[in-house]
Amino acid sequence: MALAGAATPANAVDGTLTPPTQLFNGYRHCATDAEQPSYRWAREGLLVEGIPGVPETTGGARVSVRYQVWPVADPSKITTVTRDYATPGFEAPATLPASALTDGQSYAWQAQTVAGNAVSDWSAPCYVTVDNSRPANAPSIASSNYAPETWNEGGEPVEFTLSASGVDDVEGFEFSWQQTLPVIGTSIGDYGIPQPVDPYADTTYFKRANTLGGSTTLSLVPPTGSGPMTLWVRSLDRAYNGSEIARYDFRVKSTAPTISPAVPEPEFGQPTEFTLSPDPELQAKSPVVSYSVKTVGGQEDRTFDVTARPDGTATVELALDGLYGEHLQVSSRSGNGWVSDTAWWGTSFDTTPGVSSVTYPENGSGGGIGVPGTFTFTSRVKDVVSFTYSFNNGDPEVSVPAGTDHTASIDWTPVTDGWHDLTVYATTRSGVQLAPYDYFFTVN
């Protein structure tokens, strides 16, 4: 890049040059209205760019884009920079030097296509005001329905008022429930063309003030249903310079629903009806319209929604089949968008089989080498169709059918004395292998 110089002539260009198009400054659109300039940070200079206006054939001439900038208040103070070796059809960026740009001043700049000894007309001026100063004060934050540093009843969105704290060039506010606020960036599209977007179009994190230096209101549902909450906010000026970050701390009481099984201790694999009931104060503020139910610890965990009745309650039938137990996680959603914190309910199951032997008692000794013994398997779970067993953690597994009484018996004759281990598990009609049980005994 060269300062204050014209492009070196090369071969003649075939065709008429036109002023550069797709003009941007600081990755934002050129502002052609002097009364409505673009505001940009330029402490390290200001990036300007445009696509050179050259015909399809340049005759081998070197293509450049020349930029001029001057203070609106003094058009005689012109600074010129040139982007040499520009690629036809692509943005040709150059940096207006910081030494030529004063904080708080307004400038006009324009661009010209250069190819060999040919030059185009100048583009229409773009107007920009340099803003290298962030808002001096952090914003103020107040809430009309959730008091700071205390426990509040939940169930309705938090109403916030954000104010500029006396900073007259605040254009809007950026906010988040996370301390790290989003970065305002610009993606670059085809041919190097910036794709700027209005950050205030993203209402999840940004809100424009009602007037420059003014205030705005937010109605936000907290990210979790209860506990300590913090909203983080900073002011943004027209150049998107951010102020120091302010925070608003408050606490929300639990609004979790109640989970009630039809029987105190549901049986493994047996359909059981659960009633889901809303927190009474939550229901009074905005009726619950649905519940999110998650099962954890079962054969096939799942998450699903259940529609609530007009009174806010709902019922769901579940067959819990966790080998050692299972629990439910349930949250409610109100008509106003409030999502409660999660209620937990759980139960434990013993799905191991019972094992007994008269000849070889558990954790005892008996019999002897060549002395047969009978082992009886019983199930604590209904609908068992077989038992599978193996001795001493190395012998092949053997399956035997279960009788109508959910039991089975086997005969076994030891060939060695000493300590032995019998491992047994049951299988249900649906193919679920239940929890194994280890039966230890000693052969005399």
C-alpha positions as CSV (number, residue, x, y, z in Angstrom):
1,M,0.0,0.0,0.0
2,A,1.3,3.4,-0.9
3,L,0.4,6.8,0.7
4,A,-0.3,10.0,-1.3
5,G,0.6,8.6,-4.7
6,A,-1.0,7.6,-7.9
7,A,-0.8,4.2,-9.5
8,T,2.1,3.6,-11.8
9,P,0.9,3.5,-15.4
10,A,1.2,0.2,-17.2
11,N,-0.4,-1.0,-20.4
12,A,-3.5,0.8,-21.7
13,V,-6.9,-0.5,-20.4
14,D,-9.5,-1.6,-22.9
15,G,-12.8,0.0,-22.0
16,T,-14.1,2.7,-19.7
17,L,-13.4,2.6,-16.0
18,T,-16.2,3.3,-13.5
19,P,-16.0,4.3,-9.9
20,P,-15.6,1.5,-7.4
21,T,-18.8,-0.2,-6.1
22,Q,-19.7,-2.1,-2.9
23,L,-18.1,0.6,-0.7
24,F,-17.6,-0.2,3.0
25,N,-15.9,1.4,6.0
26,G,-15.0,-0.6,9.0
27,Y,-17.0,-3.5,7.5
28,R,-20.2,-1.4,7.5
29,H,-22.1,0.1,4.6
30,C,-21.0,3.5,3.2
31,A,-23.3,6.2,4.4
32,T,-24.0,8.7,1.6
33,D,-26.1,11.1,3.7
34,A,-23.8,13.7,5.4
35,E,-26.5,14.1,8.1
36,Q,-26.5,10.4,8.9
37,P,-22.9,9.3,8.9
38,S,-21.6,5.9,9.9
39,Y,-19.9,5.9,13.3
40,R,-16.7,3.9,13.5
41,W,-13.8,3.2,15.8
42,A,-10.6,4.2,14.1
43,R,-7.9,4.3,16.7
44,E,-5.6,2.2,14.5
45,G,-6.9,3.6,11.2
46,L,-10.1,3.0,9.3
47,L,-10.4,0.2,6.8
48,V,-12.2,1.3,3.6
49,E,-12.8,-0.9,0.6
50,G,-14.6,-1.1,-2.8
51,I,-14.6,-3.3,-5.9
52,P,-12.8,-1.6,-8.8
53,G,-14.9,-0.7,-11.7
54,V,-12.9,-2.2,-14.6
55,P,-14.1,-3.9,-17.9
56,E,-13.7,-7.6,-18.3
57,T,-10.4,-7.0,-20.2
58,T,-7.8,-4.6,-18.7
59,G,-5.2,-5.2,-21.4
60,G,-2.7,-6.3,-18.8
61,A,-2.9,-3.0,-17.0
62,R,-2.3,-3.0,-13.2
63,V,-5.6,-2.3,-11.4
64,S,-5.6,-0.2,-8.3
65,V,-8.1,1.6,-6.2
66,R,-7.4,5.1,-4.9
67,Y,-9.1,6.5,-1.7
68,Q,-9.3,10.1,-0.5
69,V,-10.5,11.3,2.9
70,W,-11.0,14.8,4.3
71,P,-12.6,16.4,7.3
72,V,-16.1,17.6,6.5
73,A,-15.3,20.9,8.2
74,D,-12.1,21.4,6.1
75,P,-12.3,19.7,2.6
76,S,-8.8,21.1,1.7
77,K,-7.1,18.6,4.1
78,I,-7.1,15.6,1.8
79,T,-5.3,12.4,2.6
80,T,-4.9,9.8,-0.2
81,V,-4.1,6.1,0.0
82,T,-3.9,3.6,-2.8
83,R,-4.5,-0.1,-2.9
84,D,-2.1,-1.4,-5.6
85,Y,-2.5,-4.8,-7.3
86,A,-6.3,-5.0,-6.8
87,T,-8.1,-8.0,-8.1
88,P,-10.9,-7.1,-10.6
89,G,-14.3,-8.2,-9.2
90,F,-13.0,-8.4,-5.6
91,E,-13.0,-5.9,-2.7
92,A,-9.8,-3.8,-2.6
93,P,-9.2,-2.8,1.1
94,A,-6.9,0.0,2.2
95,T,-6.5,1.7,5.6
96,L,-7.0,5.4,6.1
97,P,-4.2,6.3,8.6
98,A,-5.1,7.0,12.2
99,S,-3.0,10.1,12.0
100,A,-5.5,11.6,9.6
101,L,-8.5,10.9,11.8
102,T,-9.4,12.7,15.0
103,D,-11.8,11.3,17.6
104,G,-15.2,13.0,17.4
105,Q,-14.7,14.5,13.9
106,S,-16.7,13.7,10.8
107,Y,-15.0,12.8,7.5
108,A,-15.9,12.2,3.9
109,W,-14.1,9.7,1.7
110,Q,-14.4,8.6,-1.9
111,A,-12.9,6.0,-4.2
112,Q,-11.5,5.9,-7.7
113,T,-10.6,3.1,-10.1
114,V,-7.1,3.2,-11.6
115,A,-5.9,0.9,-14.4
116,G,-2.6,1.8,-16.2
117,N,-2.9,5.4,-17.2
118,A,-6.7,5.5,-17.1
119,V,-8.7,6.6,-14.1
120,S,-12.4,6.6,-13.4
121,D,-14.6,9.3,-11.9
122,W,-14.7,9.5,-8.1
123,S,-17.5,7.7,-6.3
124,A,-20.1,9.7,-4.4
125,P,-18.7,10.6,-0.9
126,C,-19.2,8.3,2.1
127,Y,-19.6,10.0,5.4
128,V,-18.2,8.6,8.7
129,T,-17.7,10.0,12.2
130,V,-14.7,8.7,14.2
131,D,-15.7,7.5,17.6
132,N,-12.7,6.1,19.6
133,S,-14.3,6.6,23.0
134,R,-16.4,4.0,24.8
135,P,-19.4,5.1,26.9
136,A,-18.0,6.7,30.1
137,N,-20.5,5.1,32.4
138,A,-21.9,1.6,32.8
139,P,-25.6,1.4,32.4
140,S,-28.0,1.4,35.3
141,I,-30.4,-1.6,35.7
142,A,-33.6,-1.7,37.7
143,S,-36.5,-4.2,37.9
144,S,-40.0,-3.4,38.9
145,N,-41.0,-7.0,40.0
146,Y,-37.8,-8.8,41.1
147,A,-36.0,-7.0,43.9
148,P,-32.2,-7.3,44.0
149,E,-30.3,-9.3,46.6
150,T,-33.4,-11.1,47.9
151,W,-35.6,-14.1,47.3
152,N,-38.5,-13.5,44.9
153,E,-41.5,-15.5,43.9
154,G,-41.0,-16.8,40.4
155,G,-43.5,-17.5,37.7
156,E,-43.5,-14.3,35.6
157,P,-40.9,-12.7,33.3
158,V,-38.5,-10.2,34.9
159,E,-39.2,-6.6,33.9
160,F,-36.0,-4.7,33.5
161,T,-35.3,-1.0,32.8
162,L,-31.9,-0.2,31.3
163,S,-30.7,3.4,31.3
164,A,-27.6,5.1,29.8
165,S,-26.5,6.7,33.1
166,G,-26.2,10.1,31.6
167,V,-24.1,9.1,28.5
168,D,-25.7,11.0,25.6
169,D,-24.4,8.9,22.7
170,V,-25.6,5.5,23.9
171,E,-27.6,3.9,21.0
172,G,-28.6,0.7,22.8
173,F,-27.7,-2.1,25.1
174,E,-26.3,-5.6,25.0
175,F,-27.4,-8.1,27.7
176,S,-27.0,-11.7,28.6
177,W,-27.5,-14.1,31.5
178,Q,-23.9,-15.1,30.9
179,Q,-21.0,-12.8,31.9
180,T,-19.3,-13.2,28.5
181,L,-21.3,-11.0,26.2
182,P,-21.5,-11.8,22.4
183,V,-19.0,-10.2,20.1
184,I,-20.4,-8.1,17.3
185,G,-18.8,-9.3,14.1
186,T,-19.3,-9.2,10.4
187,S,-19.0,-12.2,8.1
188,I,-17.3,-11.8,4.7
189,G,-19.2,-13.1,1.7
190,D,-18.2,-13.9,-1.9
191,Y,-15.7,-11.6,-3.5
192,G,-14.6,-10.3,-0.1
193,I,-17.9,-8.3,0.3
194,P,-18.7,-7.7,4.0
195,Q,-22.2,-8.9,5.2
196,P,-23.0,-6.4,8.0
197,V,-26.1,-7.0,10.1
198,D,-28.0,-4.8,12.5
199,P,-27.1,-6.3,16.0
200,Y,-30.4,-5.0,17.3
201,A,-32.2,-7.4,15.1
202,D,-31.1,-10.1,17.5
203,T,-33.5,-9.4,20.3
204,T,-32.0,-12.3,22.4
205,Y,-29.0,-10.1,23.3
206,F,-29.6,-6.5,22.0
207,K,-32.2,-3.8,22.5
208,R,-32.0,-0.3,21.0
209,A,-32.6,2.6,23.4
210,N,-35.9,4.6,22.9
211,T,-33.7,7.6,22.0
212,L,-30.0,8.4,21.8
213,G,-28.8,8.4,25.4
214,G,-32.1,7.1,26.6
215,S,-33.4,3.9,28.1
216,T,-35.3,0.7,27.2
217,T,-37.2,-2.0,28.9
218,L,-36.8,-5.8,28.8
219,S,-39.1,-8.6,29.7
220,L,-37.0,-11.7,30.2
221,V,-37.6,-15.3,31.4
222,P,-34.6,-16.4,33.5
223,P,-32.5,-19.3,32.0
224,T,-33.3,-21.5,35.0
225,G,-36.3,-21.8,37.2
226,S,-34.9,-20.9,40.6
227,G,-31.8,-19.9,42.4
228,P,-29.4,-17.0,42.1
229,M,-29.7,-15.0,38.9
230,T,-27.5,-12.3,37.3
231,L,-28.2,-10.2,34.2
232,W,-25.1,-8.7,32.6
233,V,-25.5,-5.5,30.6
234,R,-23.4,-2.9,28.8
235,S,-24.2,0.2,26.8
236,L,-23.3,0.5,23.2
237,D,-22.6,3.8,21.3
238,R,-23.2,4.2,17.6
239,A,-19.8,2.8,16.8
240,Y,-20.7,-0.3,18.9
241,N,-18.1,0.7,21.5
242,G,-19.1,-1.0,24.7
243,S,-19.2,0.5,28.2
244,E,-18.1,-1.3,31.4
245,I,-20.4,-4.1,32.2
246,A,-23.1,-3.7,34.9
247,R,-24.8,-6.6,36.7
248,Y,-28.2,-7.1,38.4
249,D,-28.3,-9.9,41.0
250,F,-31.5,-11.4,42.4
251,R,-32.8,-14.7,43.6
252,V,-35.8,-16.8,42.6
253,K,-37.7,-19.3,44.8
254,S,-38.3,-22.8,43.5
255,T,-41.3,-23.2,41.2
256,A,-40.8,-27.0,40.6
257,P,-43.8,-29.2,40.0
258,T,-44.8,-32.1,42.2
259,I,-44.5,-35.8,40.9
260,S,-47.0,-38.2,42.5
261,P,-47.0,-42.0,41.6
262,A,-50.3,-43.8,41.8
263,V,-48.6,-46.3,44.2
264,P,-45.9,-45.5,46.7
265,E,-43.5,-48.1,45.3
266,P,-44.0,-48.9,41.6
267,E,-43.0,-52.4,40.5
268,F,-40.3,-53.0,38.0
269,G,-41.6,-53.0,34.4
270,Q,-45.3,-52.5,35.5
271,P,-47.2,-49.5,34.0
272,T,-47.7,-46.9,36.7
273,E,-49.6,-43.6,36.4
274,F,-47.9,-40.5,37.6
275,T,-49.7,-37.2,38.3
276,L,-47.8,-34.0,37.7
277,S,-49.0,-30.9,39.6
278,P,-47.9,-27.3,39.2
279,D,-46.5,-25.1,41.9
280,P,-49.6,-23.3,43.3
281,E,-48.2,-19.8,43.2
282,L,-46.8,-20.4,39.7
283,Q,-50.2,-21.6,38.5
284,A,-51.8,-18.5,39.9
285,K,-49.6,-16.2,37.9
286,S,-49.7,-18.0,34.6
287,P,-51.3,-21.5,34.2
288,V,-49.0,-24.3,33.3
289,V,-49.6,-25.6,29.8
290,S,-47.2,-28.5,29.5
291,Y,-44.5,-30.5,31.2
292,S,-41.2,-31.8,30.0
293,V,-40.5,-35.3,31.3
294,K,-37.2,-37.1,31.3
295,T,-36.5,-40.7,32.4
296,V,-33.1,-41.6,33.6
297,G,-31.7,-45.0,34.4
298,G,-34.1,-47.1,32.3
299,Q,-33.5,-49.4,29.4
300,E,-34.3,-46.6,26.9
301,D,-34.2,-43.2,28.5
302,R,-36.3,-40.6,26.7
303,T,-37.5,-37.0,27.0
304,F,-41.0,-36.0,26.0
305,D,-43.7,-33.4,26.6
306,V,-47.1,-33.8,28.2
307,T,-49.9,-31.4,27.7
308,A,-51.5,-30.0,30.9
309,R,-55.2,-29.9,31.7
310,P,-56.8,-26.5,32.4
311,D,-56.1,-26.8,36.1
312,G,-52.4,-27.3,35.3
313,T,-52.1,-31.0,36.2
314,A,-51.2,-33.8,33.8
315,T,-50.9,-37.6,34.0
316,V,-48.4,-39.9,32.4
317,E,-48.2,-43.7,32.4
318,L,-44.7,-45.2,32.6
319,A,-43.2,-48.6,33.0
320,L,-40.0,-48.1,34.8
321,D,-37.4,-50.7,33.9
322,G,-34.0,-49.6,35.3
323,L,-32.1,-52.7,36.6
324,Y,-31.1,-50.9,39.8
325,G,-33.7,-48.1,39.8
326,E,-34.9,-45.2,37.7
327,H,-35.8,-41.5,38.3
328,L,-37.8,-38.8,36.6
329,Q,-36.9,-35.2,36.0
330,V,-39.9,-33.0,35.3
331,S,-40.2,-29.2,34.7
332,S,-43.3,-27.2,33.8
333,R,-43.9,-24.5,31.2
334,S,-46.4,-21.7,31.8
335,G,-48.4,-19.9,29.2
336,N,-46.2,-16.8,29.7
337,G,-43.0,-18.8,28.7
338,W,-41.8,-19.4,32.3
339,V,-39.9,-22.7,32.6
340,S,-39.8,-24.0,36.2
341,D,-36.8,-25.6,37.8
342,T,-36.7,-29.4,37.7
343,A,-38.4,-31.7,40.1
344,W,-36.8,-35.1,40.8
345,W,-38.5,-38.4,41.7
346,G,-36.8,-41.7,42.0
347,T,-37.2,-45.3,43.0
348,S,-34.8,-48.3,43.4
349,F,-35.2,-51.8,42.2
350,D,-33.6,-55.1,43.2
351,T,-33.8,-57.2,40.0
352,T,-31.2,-59.7,41.1
353,P,-32.5,-63.3,41.5
354,G,-32.6,-65.2,44.7
355,V,-30.3,-68.2,45.0
356,S,-30.5,-70.9,47.6
357,S,-29.0,-74.4,48.2
358,V,-29.4,-76.7,51.2
359,T,-26.3,-78.7,50.4
360,Y,-24.1,-75.7,49.6
361,P,-25.4,-72.7,51.7
362,E,-24.4,-69.1,50.8
363,N,-21.2,-67.9,52.4
364,G,-21.0,-71.3,54.1
365,S,-19.5,-74.7,53.5
366,G,-21.0,-78.1,52.8
367,G,-21.1,-81.2,50.6
368,G,-17.8,-82.3,49.1
369,I,-16.2,-83.5,45.9
370,G,-18.7,-85.6,43.9
371,V,-21.6,-84.7,46.2
372,P,-24.4,-83.3,44.1
373,G,-26.3,-80.2,45.2
374,T,-29.5,-78.5,44.1
375,F,-29.6,-74.7,43.6
376,T,-32.9,-72.9,43.3
377,F,-33.4,-69.6,41.5
378,T,-36.3,-67.3,42.3
379,S,-37.2,-63.9,40.8
380,R,-38.2,-60.7,42.4
381,V,-39.5,-59.5,39.0
382,K,-42.7,-60.7,37.3
383,D,-42.6,-62.0,33.7
384,V,-39.3,-63.8,34.0
385,V,-38.9,-66.6,31.4
386,S,-35.4,-67.9,32.1
387,F,-32.4,-67.9,34.3
388,T,-28.8,-67.9,33.1
389,Y,-25.9,-69.2,35.3
390,S,-22.2,-70.0,35.3
391,F,-19.8,-71.2,37.9
392,N,-16.5,-69.7,38.9
393,N,-16.5,-66.8,36.3
394,G,-15.1,-69.1,33.6
395,D,-17.4,-71.9,32.9
396,P,-19.8,-71.5,30.0
397,E,-23.1,-69.8,30.6
398,V,-26.2,-72.1,30.7
399,S,-29.8,-71.0,30.5
400,V,-32.8,-72.8,32.0
401,P,-36.5,-71.9,31.6
402,A,-38.4,-70.5,34.5
403,G,-41.6,-72.1,35.7
404,T,-44.9,-70.5,36.1
405,D,-44.0,-69.6,39.6
406,H,-40.9,-67.7,38.3
407,T,-38.4,-70.2,39.7
408,A,-36.0,-72.8,38.4
409,S,-33.7,-75.4,39.9
410,I,-30.4,-77.0,38.8
411,D,-28.3,-79.8,40.1
412,W,-24.5,-79.4,40.2
413,T,-21.7,-81.8,41.3
414,P,-18.4,-80.2,42.3
415,V,-15.1,-81.8,41.1
416,T,-12.9,-79.6,43.3
417,D,-13.1,-78.5,46.8
418,G,-12.7,-75.0,48.2
419,W,-14.2,-71.7,47.4
420,H,-16.8,-71.4,44.5
421,D,-18.8,-68.6,42.9
422,L,-22.2,-69.0,41.1
423,T,-23.4,-66.1,39.0
424,V,-27.0,-65.9,38.0
425,Y,-29.3,-63.5,36.2
426,A,-32.8,-63.6,34.9
427,T,-34.3,-62.6,31.5
428,T,-37.8,-61.2,31.0
429,R,-40.3,-62.1,28.3
430,S,-39.4,-58.8,26.5
431,G,-35.7,-59.8,26.5
432,V,-34.4,-57.6,29.3
433,Q,-31.4,-59.1,31.1
434,L,-31.9,-58.3,34.8
435,A,-29.1,-57.6,37.3
436,P,-26.8,-60.5,38.1
437,Y,-26.2,-62.0,41.5
438,D,-23.1,-63.7,42.8
439,Y,-23.6,-66.6,45.3
440,F,-20.4,-67.6,47.1
441,F,-20.0,-71.0,48.9
442,T,-17.2,-73.5,49.9
443,V,-17.1,-77.2,49.0
444,N,-15.7,-79.3,51.8
